[in-house]
Amino acid sequence: MALEVKQLNIYAHFMRSVQAVVKDVGFSVRSGETLAIVGESGCGKTMIVNLLLGLLPDNCFATGEATLDSLDLIANGKRKRRLLGRDIVLIPQEGQDALNPSMKIKTQIFEALKRNGARLCRKELAALAASKLSAAGLDDGALDKYPFELSGGQAQRVAIAMAMCADPTLVIADEPTRGLDADSADVFWQCVSDSFCDAATIIVTHSIELAKKCDLTLVLKDGETQEQGLSKEVFSSPKSAYTAQLLAAHSAWTQTDGAL
């Protein structure tokens, strides 16, 4: 078992009250499995991701269990942060926001490689960085560019390439295909399938098509679990009215505006 979450509650302090924003959520993801977390905006998806990454806002706290192998992710915030970029990898929603605008792409990929144990000369680092970019669908011409010289889709591919510099236990992708064209979305899925095949992977997404590709799906609404299980079962025979509504909305959208 890679990641196991039990009876997770996340609370937020407000001026005159404390409110539960995630309520009694539980799930598990084994090594080599992919879990999609779906639901409308504000349903608690991002709060769960922030907890796993050690990035909960200062006014929030959590109870319950969240263990990555033997590490308690709720209690060991400092140790967890040391794992980021190595054992725990985030693929962000906006690649541009994750990149340093003042550093060339090659410098940022070199640093990711070194952080994950690469002890290579500059020429060898450049060759390895180019191979990571190629796997993410970019040619090595991007190495000498700054982030602001890239399109949004190209920046997202760089973020994926940087994630592939690690050999993580847990991969978290937060809306990784939002704003990407179909080709870029396909590249993302191929990278997950090929490069992170031994990791437990969580994909937060509004895309039903992407969720269907995952092994497992967790459906959230207002911080509570509506349904979870094998993706093929969740989407072929939904047990909750909310999941059925999501599927109906997806079907209506694809008929009028194209695939999500």
Buried (B, 14 or more C-beta within 10 A) or exposed (E): EBBBBEEBBBBBEEEEEEEBBBBBBBBBBEBEBBBBBBBBEEBBBBBBBBBBBBBBEEEBBBEBBBBBEEBEBBEBEEEBEEBBBBBBBBBBBBBBEBBEEEEBBBBBBBBBBEBBEBEBEEEEBBEBBBEBBEBBBBEBEBBEBBBEEBEBBBBBBBBBBBBBBBBBBBBBBBBBBBEBEEEBBEBBBBBBEEBBEEBBBBBBBBBBBBBBBBBBBBBBBBBBBBBBBEBEEBBEEBEBEBBEBBBEEBEEEEEEEEEB
